[in-house]
Amino acid sequence: MQRRNWRWALVSLTASAVVLGCGNDDGNTAGDSASAGLIVDSDPQSCSALSSTGTPVVVGSGLSGDPAAPEAASGYRLGYKAKYSNSYMVVANTPLAVKAGCEVLKSGGTAVDAAIAVQAVLGLVEPQSSTIAGSAFMLYYDAASKKVTAYDGRETAPAAANNYYLVRQNQADASSPAPVPNARRSGRSIGVPGVMRMLDMAHKEHGKLAWRDLFNEGINLASNGYRIPGRLGDAISSNAASLRLDANAVAAFFNADGTPKATGTFTTNEPYAQTLRTIASQGADALYTGQLAADIVAKAAQSVGDDAARTPITPSLMTVDDIKNYQAKKRDPVCATYRDAYYVCTMAPPSSGGIGIAQSLGILETFNLSQYAPTNPANEGGIPSVLGVHLISDAERLAYADRDKYVADTDFVPLPGNGVSTMIDKAYLKQRAALINPNGNSIGVAPAGNLGDVPLGVDKTVEHGTTHFSIVDAYGNVVSMTTTVESSMGSFHMVDGFLLTNQLTDFSAQPTDSTGALVANRVASGKRPRSTMAPTLVFRGTQPGDFFMATGSPGGATIIQYVLKTVVGAIDWGLDAQQATSLVNFGAANSATTNVDGSNTSLDLSALIAGLRAKGHTVSNGAQSSGVSTIMRVTRNGQTQLEGGVDPRREGIVLGDGAM
């Protein structure tokens, strides 16, 4: 196991950082009153990337070495090494969004300020994964108070929705046909937007820069243009048939001759620029009241496609009151100690990801994972060991079994016993760990734990999509945020420059399982669909304070697997931020199949796969599209620094103070 001297130290600012007082007096937002005493970085090379020759390059400049230059979306990018900074850092899956967030930090903004700038750009250049009319969860660590807060910006079902919203056009008629063209492409999949209200809540509590100034880069790119990244280009092409039903989507994503815009095409999105201007000047409420809210409702209610065939579309039942009445929420994060040496905090329900991570780690405490580290971690994180994958995937099977039965929106369906504390109880998880045989075969399909007489069915609804970013600011505050449009390009409904999600398909379409038992994750009026998003923060010790790690990933229902291997890689196997992020993805939901990521074709995984099969695992070796974004605080050459790792399976980068 690779060892390092981890310790806390105050962030040492670069020589070019200065403290300025620059309060605003126009009362635009609560952030204005906090703008005195900003830590501003005047180093001209900060937030730039280093080319192969060591020359700083401005991201988005189009010059040689620009990491925002579009490239093929598929494949695994070899040779990534951890990046280091002294004061602040942003890691995300799209270079232009990383630059936007980094420039906010450079100007003295907080991690929350930067998150708003990142989200605004993601909705433009990565709409296949995220939208300003979407859903998000954010964990925020406030360095001054040493407190972790979980922010819930999950969408809700409209007030008119009931258990049959996704399976009947007329919810009251058992013989009614299903929504058309299908649940996802219909208006029934569209949830009441949450992310901007969530960011507004967080900004009022933790922002330093004025709200109106956080959208400048998004407005600039939408108005003046950007080149379509590889993953967006692929998403436009693969979803062309569904996008063609929407005239706004055609205007944004197709050429004048009707062909889809390809990777590298220079494009603009003026409707999106205008939307951002409105939100910047009027606040987040502009999306929830007035014309933007009315436009969202009208688009979701579209009943006929804009295509030549006038394809029928089942409309949403969302109203302007649904949007106006939406409330973001603060939740108590799911936190637990790990090996009595680390304190791991992650997202609470309606996400199942946090409980899944905490349960898996609690089960794995029973085993000495340090002796099952990957071989040759310097090579892309190395090749995982058979026993390491065996133990971790079976721990995940047990966690997913509980997730599938018990976890949903706890405002509607409570967790068993005393709630989260019951599900992550150390004694309970030790009992669960006893079901794993290190020397025997895989569990295969695990039973849910016995947590009392809970009459709930099992729901294995598949999730998709999402993106994740991690941010540390110069004040020591940290954001870990996962944000989503659900499936690639969401519901394909587009209005005012942004896509609407298909988030409600994360509900169980049927209210009961095959036994007739009600499932916790059934649709209900005003309810949030279950998620697996798991933004995660790790601290050294047994309470918040000594920040160690921020991480998370897209990946739908497999997010738990991607995040868990990254956390275990850093803690148990001593991997650096890039190695833990690059490491072969592996794990399992509650099925006989164990996933072993085949995206890095330079690694010979044949012995690993053979070893797992010998232990009764059914192995799937397809490429997996994770997007892990990791920041760790490390001691390096006697200095405390931030260490960043970006997923080589996506297009992201790491930026911070100084050129990288």
Buried (B, 14 or more C-beta within 10 A) or exposed (E): EEEEEBEBEEBEBBEBBEEEEBEBEEEBBBBBBBBEEBBBBEBEBBBBBBBEEEEBBBBBBEEEBBBBBBBEBEBBBEEBEBBBBBBBBBBBBBBBBBBBBBBBBBBBBBBBBBBBBBBBBBBBBBBBBBBBBBBBBBBBBBBEEBEBBBBBBBBBBBBEBBBBBBBBBEBEEEEEEBBBBBBBBBBBBBBBBBBBBBBBBBBBBBBBBBBBBBBBBBBBBBBEEBBBBBBBBBBBBBBBEBBBBBEBBBEBBBEEEEEBBBBEBEBBBEBBBBBBBBBBEBBBBBBBBBEBBEBBBBBBBBEEBBBEEEBBBBBBBBBBEBBEEBEBBBBEBBBBBBEEEBBBBBBBBBBBBBBBBBBBBBBBBBBEBBEBBBEEBEBBBBBBBBBBBBBBBBBBBBBBBBBBBBBBBBBBBBBBBEBBEBBBBEEBBEEBBEBBBEEEEBBBBBBBBEBEEBEBBBBBBEBBBBBBBBBBBBBBBBBBBBBBBBBBBBBBBBBBBBBBBBBBBBBBBBBBBEEEBBBBBBBBBBBBBBBBBBBBBBBBBBEBBBBBBBBBBBBBBBBBBBBBBBBBBBBBBBBBBBBBBBBBBBBBBBBBBBBBBBBBEEBEBEEBBEBBBEBBBEBBBEBBBBBBBBBBBBBBEEEBBBBBBBBBBBBBBBBBBBBB
